[in-house]
Amino acid sequence: MSDSFDVIVIGGGPAGYPAAIRAAQNKLSVACIDEWKNRDGSSAFGGTCLNAGCIPSKALLESSELYHRALHEFAAHGVTLDGVGFDVAAMQKRKGGIVRQMTQGILTLFKGAGVTALTGHGRLLADKKVEFTGHDGAKRTLQAKHVVLASGSEPMALRGVAFDGERIVDSWGALEFGEVPKRLCVIGAGVIGLELGSVWRRLGSETVMLEALEQFLPMADSQLSKEAARHFKKQGLDIRLGAKVSSATVKPDGVHVGYTDAKGAQTLVVDRLIVAIGRRPFTKDLLGDGTGVALDERGFVQVDEQCRTAAADVWAVGDCVRGPMLAHKGKEEGVAVADLIAGHYGHVNYKVIPSVIYTAPEIAWVGQTEEQAKAAGRSTKIGSFPFAASGRAKAMEAGAGFCKVVADAGTDEILGIHIIGPMAGELIAEAVLAMEYSASSEDLQRTIHAHPTLSEAVHEAALAADKRAIDIPNR
Ligand SMILES: Cc1cc2nc3c(=O)[nH]c(=O)nc-3n(C[C@H](O)[C@H](O)[C@H](O)COP(=O)(O)OP(=O)(O)OC[C@H]3O[C@@H](n4cnc5c(N)ncnc54)[C@H](O)[C@@H]3O)c2cc1C
């Protein structure tokens, strides 16, 4: 095998592996190095997302949601079941199968595209040399014309709360429980915390979520956050805001979680504790001496708008650089960089990166919230449409939530679209496309939406922005 490549990508997660594939499509010689090891010691491409994040969490969210619906919704459809149960081992086995299929799929894609897959550690040296240490310990020095750093992120730990991998776990550990904890605490009511809390709550855990911030989901439009809080409360998620955790001690009767809130010092005793307070860039042993690559004060690899680091022909993408820690953001950066390296056009529109929370109801948005638009000095017009007025949503027994369009009152440009309701994560794609093409709310209004579909909610919300909705009264 050659030790010289046009492009070496360090990290094979959702930012790194697409960069490698696109570079190979661009007729460049490419190697992708990844050091991920599963619990059983096997290596796998796909990074956090495929192995311990997006995919396994969605598999368990789907299984637990089906159980929840069988218990609470099927009767409304006239479907009766004799005793509904679940089997955590079977859910975990299914999840494991999906993860294996998806991660092995990357190797097939690499083979098809002609990417050299290397399992082990990669370290950038000066002059675009890369030291590769295989999992067997053997070292080789590779030479690249371009290097793409895609080393991802890792869970943040909380001072005073030590992971033990058993009772006190991070998000990966929370996806591996072999049984349903009777009493569960999740520290952090952000996206990951809410998804993990939902899985185990639906399966029966008494779930308390401790959130240090006073405001729930502050990054979402405030109407969405309020609606979400109402649903989560109804589902039995006990979300405590302004709760600052200072300690967690494992004792025979459970994990004692110490926190303070407006009422003073509190202690909560639970069987399992999940810490989901955020992630930080992972750059351990990534950079040798004299590379010229700089990290910022929070440990992110410093890059410009086009993901160039301070070192010539060294690029960085995904969670290890600024911007939202999302798989699709990393993927677009990886692809754009691979195109730029080949001398093609490459671009990421950071203004239209969708966010999705895969709870029930789902929550998704793109662009500015109403509050952000106003704070930016835009004069806005708002259109909302409730799923309770959508025939398809009613047929699905999923009438909770709404779609909200925020548009500029003067130019009619769509500034943001915010959805809480069934399949919000799928519906948001239309909003992203509309905003990518700088659509006006009138453009959405004049677009035919099939009936009866959930997407009619987006259509009607756009119409409502001009008080021209058909299926709800215009106020
Ligand atoms: C529970 C959970 C759920 C999530 N759900 C979603 C979701 O629904 N949607 C979404 O968009 N995002 C989700 N995310 C976030 C998403 O997983 C990350 O944004 C995404 O994985 C980042 O991709 P990446 O390629 O930058 O990094 P990673 O996926 O972290 O991949 C980096 C890879 O590089 C390897 N590596 C690091 N350093 C080296 C080195 N020096 N040498 C060799 N290999 C190295 C690592 O082992 C890893 O395999 C979730 C995250 C978690 C934890």
The ligand as a MOL file (V3000), in Angstrom:
LIG
                    3D

  0  0  0     0  0            999 V3000
M  V30 BEGIN CTAB
M  V30 COUNTS 53 58 0 0 0
M  V30 BEGIN ATOM
M  V30 1 C -26.7490 10.4720 22.1410 0
M  V30 2 C -26.4650 11.3770 20.9660 0
M  V30 3 C -27.4450 11.5910 20.0200 0
M  V30 4 C -27.1960 12.4080 18.9240 0
M  V30 5 N -28.1950 12.6010 18.0200 0
M  V30 6 C -27.9660 13.3810 16.9580 0
M  V30 7 C -28.9830 13.5530 15.9710 0
M  V30 8 O -30.0780 12.9990 16.0670 0
M  V30 9 N -28.7030 14.3420 14.8980 0
M  V30 10 C -27.4870 14.9750 14.7680 0
M  V30 11 O -27.2870 15.6850 13.7790 0
M  V30 12 N -26.5180 14.8300 15.6840 0
M  V30 13 C -26.7270 14.0440 16.7660 0
M  V30 14 N -25.7290 13.8710 17.6700 0
M  V30 15 C -24.4500 14.5820 17.4550 0
M  V30 16 C -23.6090 13.8330 16.4100 0
M  V30 17 O -23.3730 12.5360 16.8720 0
M  V30 18 C -22.3110 14.5780 16.1840 0
M  V30 19 O -22.5850 15.9100 15.8150 0
M  V30 20 C -21.5100 13.9190 15.0690 0
M  V30 21 O -21.2250 12.5810 15.3900 0
M  V30 22 C -20.2100 14.6800 14.8170 0
M  V30 23 O -19.5410 14.0910 13.7730 0
M  V30 24 P -17.9500 14.1590 13.6430 0
M  V30 25 O -17.6090 13.3290 12.4580 0
M  V30 26 O -17.5020 15.5490 13.7160 0
M  V30 27 O -17.3840 13.4610 14.9740 0
M  V30 28 P -17.5770 12.0040 15.5700 0
M  V30 29 O -18.8600 11.4150 15.1670 0
M  V30 30 O -17.3070 12.1460 17.0210 0
M  V30 31 O -16.4500 11.1580 14.8790 0
M  V30 32 C -15.0980 11.3840 15.0800 0
M  V30 33 C -14.3530 10.0920 14.8430 0
M  V30 34 O -12.9640 10.3770 14.8120 0
M  V30 35 C -12.2710 9.3990 15.5590 0
M  V30 36 N -11.0080 10.0260 16.0140 0
M  V30 37 C -10.8510 11.0790 16.8300 0
M  V30 38 N -9.5450 11.4100 16.9400 0
M  V30 39 C -8.8770 10.5260 16.1590 0
M  V30 40 C -7.5070 10.3420 15.8600 0
M  V30 41 N -6.5680 11.1710 16.3360 0
M  V30 42 N -7.1580 9.3170 15.0570 0
M  V30 43 C -8.0990 8.4940 14.5270 0
M  V30 44 N -9.4250 8.6380 14.7780 0
M  V30 45 C -9.7920 9.6360 15.5740 0
M  V30 46 C -13.2270 9.0600 16.6870 0
M  V30 47 O -12.9150 7.7870 17.2420 0
M  V30 48 C -14.5540 9.0550 15.9340 0
M  V30 49 O -14.8080 7.7980 15.3750 0
M  V30 50 C -25.9340 13.0350 18.7700 0
M  V30 51 C -24.9280 12.8100 19.7000 0
M  V30 52 C -25.1800 11.9860 20.7870 0
M  V30 53 C -24.0790 11.7510 21.7800 0
M  V30 END ATOM
M  V30 BEGIN BOND
M  V30 1 1 1 2
M  V30 2 1 2 3
M  V30 3 2 2 52
M  V30 4 2 3 4
M  V30 5 1 4 5
M  V30 6 1 4 50
M  V30 7 2 5 6
M  V30 8 1 6 7
M  V30 9 1 6 13
M  V30 10 2 7 8
M  V30 11 1 7 9
M  V30 12 1 9 10
M  V30 13 2 10 11
M  V30 14 1 10 12
M  V30 15 2 12 13
M  V30 16 1 13 14
M  V30 17 1 14 15
M  V30 18 1 14 50
M  V30 19 1 15 16
M  V30 20 1 16 17
M  V30 21 1 16 18
M  V30 22 1 18 19
M  V30 23 1 18 20
M  V30 24 1 20 21
M  V30 25 1 20 22
M  V30 26 1 22 23
M  V30 27 1 23 24
M  V30 28 2 24 25
M  V30 29 1 24 26
M  V30 30 1 24 27
M  V30 31 1 27 28
M  V30 32 2 28 29
M  V30 33 1 28 30
M  V30 34 1 28 31
M  V30 35 1 31 32
M  V30 36 1 32 33
M  V30 37 1 33 34
M  V30 38 1 33 48
M  V30 39 1 34 35
M  V30 40 1 35 36
M  V30 41 1 35 46
M  V30 42 1 36 37
M  V30 43 1 36 45
M  V30 44 2 37 38
M  V30 45 1 38 39
M  V30 46 1 39 40
M  V30 47 2 39 45
M  V30 48 1 40 41
M  V30 49 2 40 42
M  V30 50 1 42 43
M  V30 51 2 43 44
M  V30 52 1 44 45
M  V30 53 1 46 47
M  V30 54 1 46 48
M  V30 55 1 48 49
M  V30 56 2 50 51
M  V30 57 1 51 52
M  V30 58 1 52 53
M  V30 END BOND
M  V30 END CTAB
M  END
